[in-house]
Amino acid sequence: MEQTAAQTSGGVSWRKRLWRIVRIPLFAYLGIIVVLWWLENKLVYHPAGAGDWEPPPIEEIQDVYFAAANGTKLHGWWLPCPGAQSALLYCHGNAGNLSHRGRSIVKIRDILQVSVLIFDYPGYGKCDGSPNEQTCCQAADAAYHWLVEQKKIDAKQILLYGGSLGGGVAVDLAARKPHRGMVLVKTFTTMPDTAASLYPWLPVRWLMSNRYDNLSKIKQIKQPVFMGHGTADTLIPFAQGKRLFEAANEPKEFFVLKGADHNDGLPEEFFRAFKAFLAKHEQP
């Protein structure tokens, strides 16, 4: 009995020593998880307000305002293309605001010969509210309805553009609304997939509320899909772009941006290839 008691006492002592060793790093790890969970939206969204604003690069750009379904006041830039019956709805990435994409929408207008509407998400630029997956997708809905209702654009003549985070917004919209075609640039499979590639030591797949499940939603889209991704993308791995492309329905085309990182600009060849792709798959 004395030996058993000693062994038990020794066993308890051993467990106590082990607990003393692991408890500090364990609590630190759990603390990091709680902090990152609490700050998720601040890590996902990096809005620039109206104080960080660039003037329109050309006089033709017009300020427009509309409201989300929940009443949030939203702002966009409208760049008309005289004589064009089609319009492109531009869903931008997670940083900055729409004014930082002024030259991009001019390039798109001139190459594709379509009118362009770019809008900000809640909390960005001149918009009220705060961003999350639901409010960003609601903003896209409001911009889409503005094109249809205010500008009388045929829904089947609307092109959807999604860059990075905006790809998640565009895919969600495309899965629910009629459109002409969609272009995705440097877009992910799901938001947790991207977070897991950046923080492989954290259980982000269980914790994240911002899902943007492009991988599932893209399978519902029947219109043409054109995708581009950089081979040197350090934020969203090139492999994610390829996996998302493989999940998409035909017709589809993938444009490899050789040596391009996530924030590198797009060459004119990319938009010319998209224009040729659309012409090839134009519905009668």
Order of alpha helices (4+ residues) and beta strands (2+ residues): alpha-alpha-beta-beta-beta-beta-beta-alpha-beta-alpha-beta-alpha-beta-alpha-alpha-alpha-beta-alpha-beta-alpha
